[in-house]
Amino acid sequence: MLWGRFVPAPLRRLVWDRGHPPSPFVLEHLGGRLGVEIGAGAHNDYKLRAINVDRYPEMDTIYKHEELRLSGRMAAIDLVSMGDDLPLRDETVDFVFASHVIEHFPDPLRALEEWSRVARDRIVVVVPHRDRTFDAGRDLSTPEELLERYRSGFTSAEDKHWSVWTRESFVAMCDAAGFPVIASQDPDDKVGNGFTVVIDATGARASAALRRGERAVAPT
């Protein structure tokens, strides 16, 4: 089956956002293509042709309650899966998109690597900017710290903002780990409290073997 295990049906459209308009920057890179969105929200719809992946099958979560409070609706869940371990074949879709999600992964480089495996062309992430969110004042997550999490296979079930970035520090992380950034925008043109980064998935796949090799020989 091309798409894997969908709940309840493949390619069901998300509800339309009644708040912020779409992002011209994101649509420039992803409009008209078919992809995956990690953790889509009804209150922040990017109007993409994508299936919604969510780690929770239930609609009774704090995130769904917040969607309902802000937009009066909740985004349909098409595929239940951990966002960094997708039950999809290699290069299944044109893109993977995530807005205000990557900071919740204990190992963001593992997530980016998984998304580059699934996406044929692009990975686009909207990331909260440290200085424009409640993370203001926290130390930035350094490329060295994040590479060490990746090499050690760090994981946790705790749901929180594991990492904090500015656009410059996020791009530095991508450069250090071999995820080619082809475009970025700061602030993002939808809500404005984050920044947007576009990654070339083809180039990221070319670096995957090297990253895995480094992880295999890393000291424990």
PEPERA-V513460 format. One record per residue. RES is the residue in one letter. PHI is phi in degrees with one decimal (NA if undefined). OMEGA is omega as a letter, one per 40 degrees, with the letter a starting at -180 (NA if undefined). NEAR is the number of other C-alpha atoms within 8 Angstrom. Layout:
res->[RES | RES]
phi->[PHI | PHI]
omega->[OMEGA | OMEGA]
near->[NEAR | NEAR]
This chain:
res->[M | L | W | G | R | F | V | P | A | P | L | R | R | L | V | W | D | R | G | H | P | P | S | P | F | V | L | E | H | L | G | G | R | L | G | V | E | I | G | A | G | A | H | N | D | Y | K | L | R | A | I | N | V | D | R | Y | P | E | M | D | T | I | Y | K | H | E | E | L | R | L | S | G | R | M | A | A | I | D | L | V | S | M | G | D | D | L | P | L | R | D | E | T | V | D | F | V | F | A | S | H | V | I | E | H | F | P | D | P | L | R | A | L | E | E | W | S | R | V | A | R | D | R | I | V | V | V | V | P | H | R | D | R | T | F | D | A | G | R | D | L | S | T | P | E | E | L | L | E | R | Y | R | S | G | F | T | S | A | E | D | K | H | W | S | V | W | T | R | E | S | F | V | A | M | C | D | A | A | G | F | P | V | I | A | S | Q | D | P | D | D | K | V | G | N | G | F | T | V | V | I | D | A | T | G | A | R | A | S | A | A | L | R | R | G | E | R | A | V | A | P | T]
phi->[NA | -60.6 | -93.9 | 90.3 | -95.8 | -101.2 | -133.6 | -99.2 | -153.1 | -71.5 | 60.3 | -74.1 | -69.6 | -72.1 | -67.4 | -82.7 | -71.9 | -101.3 | -110.7 | -66.0 | -70.5 | -63.5 | -93.5 | -57.6 | -64.5 | -65.8 | -65.5 | -59.2 | -92.2 | -123.4 | -58.6 | 84.0 | -97.6 | -113.2 | -151.6 | -121.7 | -114.6 | -91.9 | 66.7 | -66.7 | -126.8 | -62.4 | -80.5 | -144.0 | -80.6 | -92.6 | 59.9 | -96.3 | -88.2 | -149.8 | -89.5 | -100.6 | -99.5 | -137.7 | -75.2 | -107.9 | -77.5 | -78.7 | -89.8 | -98.7 | -125.4 | -62.9 | -70.8 | -68.6 | -63.3 | -68.3 | -56.0 | -63.5 | -64.8 | -84.8 | -125.0 | 81.8 | -142.1 | -129.5 | -67.4 | -66.2 | -101.2 | -96.4 | -142.6 | -94.1 | -168.5 | -66.2 | -67.5 | -106.1 | -151.2 | -84.6 | -83.0 | -127.6 | -71.5 | -59.2 | 52.0 | -77.2 | -126.6 | -72.4 | -150.2 | -123.5 | -126.8 | -147.8 | -118.2 | 53.7 | -128.6 | -61.7 | -67.4 | -84.5 | -86.4 | -56.9 | -122.2 | -65.5 | -69.1 | -63.5 | -62.2 | -62.0 | -65.7 | -63.9 | -66.9 | -71.6 | -68.6 | -81.6 | -86.9 | -73.1 | -125.8 | -133.5 | -119.8 | -124.7 | -126.1 | -104.0 | -119.4 | -63.3 | -80.5 | -50.9 | -83.4 | -119.5 | -139.3 | -70.1 | -81.6 | -53.6 | 98.2 | -75.0 | -68.6 | -66.2 | -76.8 | -87.2 | -56.2 | -63.6 | -61.9 | -72.6 | -64.7 | -67.5 | -59.0 | -63.9 | -65.1 | -86.8 | 68.8 | -60.1 | -149.0 | -163.3 | -88.6 | -69.2 | -102.0 | -160.8 | -82.0 | -76.3 | -136.1 | -134.1 | -140.5 | -103.3 | -59.2 | -62.5 | -72.9 | -67.6 | -63.2 | -62.7 | -61.4 | -61.3 | -61.6 | -67.6 | -98.3 | 88.7 | -107.6 | -67.5 | -88.3 | -107.5 | -165.2 | -155.7 | -146.6 | -147.2 | -76.6 | -65.6 | -95.1 | -110.1 | -101.3 | 98.1 | -94.7 | -136.6 | -138.3 | -120.1 | -129.3 | -111.0 | -116.1 | -79.0 | -66.2 | -62.1 | -65.6 | -66.3 | -64.0 | -64.3 | -93.1 | -62.5 | -61.7 | -64.4 | -61.8 | -66.2 | -64.3 | -64.4 | -66.7 | -65.6 | -100.0 | -65.8 | -66.4 | -97.4]
omega->[a | a | a | a | a | i | e | a | a | i | i | a | i | i | a | i | i | a | a | i | i | i | i | a | i | a | i | a | a | a | i | i | a | a | i | i | a | i | i | i | a | a | a | a | i | i | a | i | a | i | a | i | i | a | a | i | a | i | a | i | a | a | i | i | i | i | a | a | a | a | a | a | i | i | i | i | a | a | i | a | i | a | i | i | a | i | a | i | i | i | a | a | i | a | i | a | i | i | i | a | a | i | a | i | i | i | a | i | i | i | i | i | i | i | i | i | a | a | i | a | a | i | i | a | i | a | i | i | a | a | i | i | i | i | a | a | i | i | i | i | a | i | a | i | a | i | i | i | a | a | a | a | a | i | i | i | a | a | i | i | a | a | i | a | i | i | a | a | i | i | i | i | i | i | a | a | i | i | a | i | a | i | i | a | a | e | i | a | i | i | i | i | i | i | a | a | i | a | i | a | i | i | i | i | i | a | a | a | i | i | a | i | i | i | a | a | a | i | i | NA]
near->[3 | 6 | 9 | 7 | 7 | 10 | 9 | 7 | 7 | 9 | 8 | 8 | 8 | 10 | 10 | 7 | 12 | 7 | 7 | 10 | 8 | 9 | 9 | 7 | 8 | 10 | 11 | 7 | 6 | 10 | 9 | 6 | 9 | 10 | 14 | 12 | 12 | 13 | 11 | 13 | 10 | 15 | 14 | 9 | 14 | 10 | 6 | 12 | 11 | 10 | 15 | 14 | 15 | 15 | 9 | 8 | 7 | 5 | 8 | 6 | 8 | 6 | 6 | 12 | 11 | 8 | 15 | 12 | 8 | 7 | 12 | 7 | 10 | 14 | 11 | 9 | 12 | 15 | 12 | 13 | 11 | 8 | 10 | 9 | 8 | 9 | 7 | 9 | 8 | 7 | 10 | 11 | 11 | 12 | 16 | 16 | 11 | 13 | 11 | 9 | 10 | 11 | 14 | 10 | 10 | 11 | 12 | 11 | 10 | 9 | 13 | 10 | 11 | 11 | 12 | 16 | 11 | 15 | 17 | 13 | 9 | 15 | 15 | 13 | 12 | 12 | 14 | 13 | 13 | 14 | 9 | 10 | 9 | 6 | 9 | 8 | 6 | 7 | 5 | 10 | 10 | 8 | 11 | 6 | 8 | 13 | 10 | 8 | 11 | 13 | 11 | 9 | 7 | 9 | 6 | 5 | 4 | 4 | 5 | 6 | 8 | 8 | 9 | 14 | 13 | 11 | 11 | 7 | 12 | 9 | 10 | 9 | 11 | 11 | 10 | 8 | 10 | 11 | 13 | 11 | 12 | 8 | 7 | 9 | 10 | 9 | 9 | 12 | 10 | 8 | 7 | 8 | 10 | 13 | 16 | 14 | 15 | 12 | 13 | 13 | 16 | 10 | 10 | 14 | 11 | 7 | 10 | 10 | 8 | 7 | 10 | 8 | 8 | 9 | 10 | 7 | 6 | 8 | 3 | 3]
